[in-house]
Amino acid sequence: MRSLAACLSAVVLLLGLTGCSAYDPPIRGDHNSDRYKADLEACRTSSRETVRLRNADTPTTWIMSPFTGPPAVRAAIRACMTQKGYVVEKTGG
């Protein structure tokens, strides 16, 4: 039983860490410009904090946050970059 708990803890930790990797949304334009980098970092910071506070709201959202948090942060970053005037490219199907 202990090995199952350790295994589940490791999976949750890995999922959480995967969501912490730097996300660069599919934006048209120069990804190497100083303005883009500054805007992206500002959006990353504000989006992570917004989602973190929303997930800390109730025990249920906190427990589900390793699964729901990373997609929510990526969506918030895309929305933030769109508000700053960047055009998000469509990807996939």
Biotite code that builds the C-alpha atoms (Angstrom):
import biotite.structure as struc

atoms = struc.array([
    struc.Atom([0.000, 0.000, 0.000], chain_id="A", res_id=1, res_name="MET", atom_name="CA", element="C"),
    struc.Atom([2.878, 2.327, 0.748], chain_id="A", res_id=2, res_name="ARG", atom_name="CA", element="C"),
    struc.Atom([4.405, 1.788, -2.675], chain_id="A", res_id=3, res_name="SER", atom_name="CA", element="C"),
    struc.Atom([1.085, 2.707, -4.306], chain_id="A", res_id=4, res_name="LEU", atom_name="CA", element="C"),
    struc.Atom([0.913, 5.947, -2.328], chain_id="A", res_id=5, res_name="ALA", atom_name="CA", element="C"),
    struc.Atom([4.532, 6.745, -3.216], chain_id="A", res_id=6, res_name="ALA", atom_name="CA", element="C"),
    struc.Atom([3.871, 6.003, -6.874], chain_id="A", res_id=7, res_name="CYS", atom_name="CA", element="C"),
    struc.Atom([0.771, 8.212, -6.956], chain_id="A", res_id=8, res_name="LEU", atom_name="CA", element="C"),
    struc.Atom([2.649, 10.998, -5.191], chain_id="A", res_id=9, res_name="SER", atom_name="CA", element="C"),
    struc.Atom([5.435, 10.789, -7.756], chain_id="A", res_id=10, res_name="ALA", atom_name="CA", element="C"),
    struc.Atom([2.957, 10.947, -10.642], chain_id="A", res_id=11, res_name="VAL", atom_name="CA", element="C"),
    struc.Atom([1.206, 13.996, -9.191], chain_id="A", res_id=12, res_name="VAL", atom_name="CA", element="C"),
    struc.Atom([4.556, 15.694, -8.563], chain_id="A", res_id=13, res_name="LEU", atom_name="CA", element="C"),
    struc.Atom([5.742, 15.014, -12.109], chain_id="A", res_id=14, res_name="LEU", atom_name="CA", element="C"),
    struc.Atom([2.491, 16.321, -13.577], chain_id="A", res_id=15, res_name="LEU", atom_name="CA", element="C"),
    struc.Atom([2.822, 19.459, -11.495], chain_id="A", res_id=16, res_name="GLY", atom_name="CA", element="C"),
    struc.Atom([6.424, 20.010, -12.528], chain_id="A", res_id=17, res_name="LEU", atom_name="CA", element="C"),
    struc.Atom([5.582, 19.457, -16.178], chain_id="A", res_id=18, res_name="THR", atom_name="CA", element="C"),
    struc.Atom([3.083, 22.284, -15.947], chain_id="A", res_id=19, res_name="GLY", atom_name="CA", element="C"),
    struc.Atom([5.774, 24.592, -14.572], chain_id="A", res_id=20, res_name="CYS", atom_name="CA", element="C"),
    struc.Atom([7.889, 24.431, -17.697], chain_id="A", res_id=21, res_name="SER", atom_name="CA", element="C"),
    struc.Atom([8.181, 27.638, -19.690], chain_id="A", res_id=22, res_name="ALA", atom_name="CA", element="C"),
    struc.Atom([5.279, 27.948, -22.111], chain_id="A", res_id=23, res_name="TYR", atom_name="CA", element="C"),
    struc.Atom([5.736, 29.929, -25.318], chain_id="A", res_id=24, res_name="ASP", atom_name="CA", element="C"),
    struc.Atom([2.343, 30.320, -27.002], chain_id="A", res_id=25, res_name="PRO", atom_name="CA", element="C"),
    struc.Atom([1.987, 30.024, -30.778], chain_id="A", res_id=26, res_name="PRO", atom_name="CA", element="C"),
    struc.Atom([2.135, 33.757, -31.510], chain_id="A", res_id=27, res_name="ILE", atom_name="CA", element="C"),
    struc.Atom([2.816, 35.362, -34.888], chain_id="A", res_id=28, res_name="ARG", atom_name="CA", element="C"),
    struc.Atom([5.862, 37.593, -34.907], chain_id="A", res_id=29, res_name="GLY", atom_name="CA", element="C"),
    struc.Atom([9.386, 37.774, -33.574], chain_id="A", res_id=30, res_name="ASP", atom_name="CA", element="C"),
    struc.Atom([9.768, 35.649, -30.454], chain_id="A", res_id=31, res_name="HIS", atom_name="CA", element="C"),
    struc.Atom([13.264, 37.051, -29.870], chain_id="A", res_id=32, res_name="ASN", atom_name="CA", element="C"),
    struc.Atom([12.369, 40.727, -29.527], chain_id="A", res_id=33, res_name="SER", atom_name="CA", element="C"),
    struc.Atom([12.821, 42.354, -26.125], chain_id="A", res_id=34, res_name="ASP", atom_name="CA", element="C"),
    struc.Atom([9.220, 43.595, -26.082], chain_id="A", res_id=35, res_name="ARG", atom_name="CA", element="C"),
    struc.Atom([7.856, 40.094, -26.745], chain_id="A", res_id=36, res_name="TYR", atom_name="CA", element="C"),
    struc.Atom([10.056, 38.554, -24.056], chain_id="A", res_id=37, res_name="LYS", atom_name="CA", element="C"),
    struc.Atom([9.008, 41.178, -21.494], chain_id="A", res_id=38, res_name="ALA", atom_name="CA", element="C"),
    struc.Atom([5.313, 40.807, -22.356], chain_id="A", res_id=39, res_name="ASP", atom_name="CA", element="C"),
    struc.Atom([5.541, 37.006, -22.229], chain_id="A", res_id=40, res_name="LEU", atom_name="CA", element="C"),
    struc.Atom([7.267, 37.021, -18.837], chain_id="A", res_id=41, res_name="GLU", atom_name="CA", element="C"),
    struc.Atom([4.666, 39.449, -17.442], chain_id="A", res_id=42, res_name="ALA", atom_name="CA", element="C"),
    struc.Atom([1.861, 37.223, -18.758], chain_id="A", res_id=43, res_name="CYS", atom_name="CA", element="C"),
    struc.Atom([3.492, 34.079, -17.357], chain_id="A", res_id=44, res_name="ARG", atom_name="CA", element="C"),
    struc.Atom([3.826, 35.636, -13.905], chain_id="A", res_id=45, res_name="THR", atom_name="CA", element="C"),
    struc.Atom([0.316, 37.076, -13.728], chain_id="A", res_id=46, res_name="SER", atom_name="CA", element="C"),
    struc.Atom([-1.306, 33.953, -15.208], chain_id="A", res_id=47, res_name="SER", atom_name="CA", element="C"),
    struc.Atom([0.446, 31.558, -12.827], chain_id="A", res_id=48, res_name="ARG", atom_name="CA", element="C"),
    struc.Atom([-0.560, 33.684, -9.843], chain_id="A", res_id=49, res_name="GLU", atom_name="CA", element="C"),
    struc.Atom([-4.170, 34.048, -10.992], chain_id="A", res_id=50, res_name="THR", atom_name="CA", element="C"),
    struc.Atom([-4.586, 30.313, -11.545], chain_id="A", res_id=51, res_name="VAL", atom_name="CA", element="C"),
    struc.Atom([-2.776, 29.488, -8.289], chain_id="A", res_id=52, res_name="ARG", atom_name="CA", element="C"),
    struc.Atom([-5.149, 31.696, -6.295], chain_id="A", res_id=53, res_name="LEU", atom_name="CA", element="C"),
    struc.Atom([-8.193, 30.252, -8.084], chain_id="A", res_id=54, res_name="ARG", atom_name="CA", element="C"),
    struc.Atom([-7.003, 26.692, -7.378], chain_id="A", res_id=55, res_name="ASN", atom_name="CA", element="C"),
    struc.Atom([-6.372, 27.493, -3.708], chain_id="A", res_id=56, res_name="ALA", atom_name="CA", element="C"),
    struc.Atom([-9.977, 28.638, -3.319], chain_id="A", res_id=57, res_name="ASP", atom_name="CA", element="C"),
    struc.Atom([-11.429, 25.291, -2.192], chain_id="A", res_id=58, res_name="THR", atom_name="CA", element="C"),
    struc.Atom([-10.000, 21.910, -1.176], chain_id="A", res_id=59, res_name="PRO", atom_name="CA", element="C"),
    struc.Atom([-11.448, 20.302, -4.305], chain_id="A", res_id=60, res_name="THR", atom_name="CA", element="C"),
    struc.Atom([-9.816, 22.753, -6.713], chain_id="A", res_id=61, res_name="THR", atom_name="CA", element="C"),
    struc.Atom([-6.551, 22.487, -4.770], chain_id="A", res_id=62, res_name="TRP", atom_name="CA", element="C"),
    struc.Atom([-6.554, 18.680, -5.035], chain_id="A", res_id=63, res_name="ILE", atom_name="CA", element="C"),
    struc.Atom([-7.310, 18.829, -8.772], chain_id="A", res_id=64, res_name="MET", atom_name="CA", element="C"),
    struc.Atom([-4.780, 21.620, -9.461], chain_id="A", res_id=65, res_name="SER", atom_name="CA", element="C"),
    struc.Atom([-1.947, 19.368, -10.714], chain_id="A", res_id=66, res_name="PRO", atom_name="CA", element="C"),
    struc.Atom([-4.304, 18.242, -13.476], chain_id="A", res_id=67, res_name="PHE", atom_name="CA", element="C"),
    struc.Atom([-6.292, 21.404, -14.191], chain_id="A", res_id=68, res_name="THR", atom_name="CA", element="C"),
    struc.Atom([-3.648, 24.022, -13.400], chain_id="A", res_id=69, res_name="GLY", atom_name="CA", element="C"),
    struc.Atom([-1.188, 23.691, -16.303], chain_id="A", res_id=70, res_name="PRO", atom_name="CA", element="C"),
    struc.Atom([-3.843, 23.884, -19.067], chain_id="A", res_id=71, res_name="PRO", atom_name="CA", element="C"),
    struc.Atom([-5.489, 26.807, -17.258], chain_id="A", res_id=72, res_name="ALA", atom_name="CA", element="C"),
    struc.Atom([-2.154, 28.652, -17.006], chain_id="A", res_id=73, res_name="VAL", atom_name="CA", element="C"),
    struc.Atom([-1.445, 28.118, -20.714], chain_id="A", res_id=74, res_name="ARG", atom_name="CA", element="C"),
    struc.Atom([-4.922, 29.396, -21.628], chain_id="A", res_id=75, res_name="ALA", atom_name="CA", element="C"),
    struc.Atom([-4.464, 32.426, -19.375], chain_id="A", res_id=76, res_name="ALA", atom_name="CA", element="C"),
    struc.Atom([-1.082, 33.189, -20.985], chain_id="A", res_id=77, res_name="ILE", atom_name="CA", element="C"),
    struc.Atom([-2.651, 33.028, -24.452], chain_id="A", res_id=78, res_name="ARG", atom_name="CA", element="C"),
    struc.Atom([-5.480, 35.335, -23.333], chain_id="A", res_id=79, res_name="ALA", atom_name="CA", element="C"),
    struc.Atom([-3.027, 37.778, -21.756], chain_id="A", res_id=80, res_name="CYS", atom_name="CA", element="C"),
    struc.Atom([-0.866, 37.882, -24.884], chain_id="A", res_id=81, res_name="MET", atom_name="CA", element="C"),
    struc.Atom([-3.983, 38.461, -27.015], chain_id="A", res_id=82, res_name="THR", atom_name="CA", element="C"),
    struc.Atom([-4.952, 41.384, -24.755], chain_id="A", res_id=83, res_name="GLN", atom_name="CA", element="C"),
    struc.Atom([-1.487, 42.850, -25.348], chain_id="A", res_id=84, res_name="LYS", atom_name="CA", element="C"),
    struc.Atom([-2.177, 42.827, -29.094], chain_id="A", res_id=85, res_name="GLY", atom_name="CA", element="C"),
    struc.Atom([-0.452, 39.623, -30.206], chain_id="A", res_id=86, res_name="TYR", atom_name="CA", element="C"),
    struc.Atom([-2.165, 37.274, -32.657], chain_id="A", res_id=87, res_name="VAL", atom_name="CA", element="C"),
    struc.Atom([-2.365, 33.659, -31.523], chain_id="A", res_id=88, res_name="VAL", atom_name="CA", element="C"),
    struc.Atom([-1.934, 31.190, -34.369], chain_id="A", res_id=89, res_name="GLU", atom_name="CA", element="C"),
    struc.Atom([-4.242, 28.218, -34.707], chain_id="A", res_id=90, res_name="LYS", atom_name="CA", element="C"),
    struc.Atom([-2.508, 24.881, -34.158], chain_id="A", res_id=91, res_name="THR", atom_name="CA", element="C"),
    struc.Atom([-3.607, 21.304, -34.651], chain_id="A", res_id=92, res_name="GLY", atom_name="CA", element="C"),
    struc.Atom([-6.958, 20.224, -36.011], chain_id="A", res_id=93, res_name="GLY", atom_name="CA", element="C"),
])
